């Protein structure tokens, strides 16, 4: 069984930064892609960023140049560094880690950006 735990959400002022972390543990034989989604009230679930096992990254246009996704394969952990944050970044952020060829989801963490 695989467990995924997120951390790092909270309240930040516009222009500020936050770093989210998401770690998988348990019986893991292989980890493929990792990524982050977000959902704001009244809006669709949105892919924010993803990173493949080869380190190839993809970003939503709305966060390009501000957010950076990275991974630590030794720790089965993915990070999302969020800089120059805007009120429209306010959402519940959820990570996923494809472990043992199956997507495993974190519990979600609230990120609120005040203007």
C-alpha positions, 0 to 999 in steps of 0.5 A: 500500500502506498501513502501520499502526504502533502505539506506546505499550504497556507496563507500568503500575500500577493507577491509572496512565495510558498513551497509545497511538498508531496511524499510517497511512502510504502511498498513502492517499486517504481515511480513515474510521473508526479504533478500538481493539480488545483481547484478553485471554488467554482472552477474546473480542476486544473493541471498546474505542473507535472514532471516525468521520471526523466525530469521533463516538466510541463506547466499551465500557462497561468503559472509559467515563469512563476512556479517550479516543479522538482522531484527528489527520486531518492525520497519519492517526493515532488515539490512545487515552488510558487513565487510571485503569487497572485490572488487567482492562485488561491485554490486547493492544491492536490499532488499525484504520484504515479507509483507502481503504475497507479496514480496515488493522490495526496489529501489536498492542501489549501493555498490562499493568496491575499491581495 
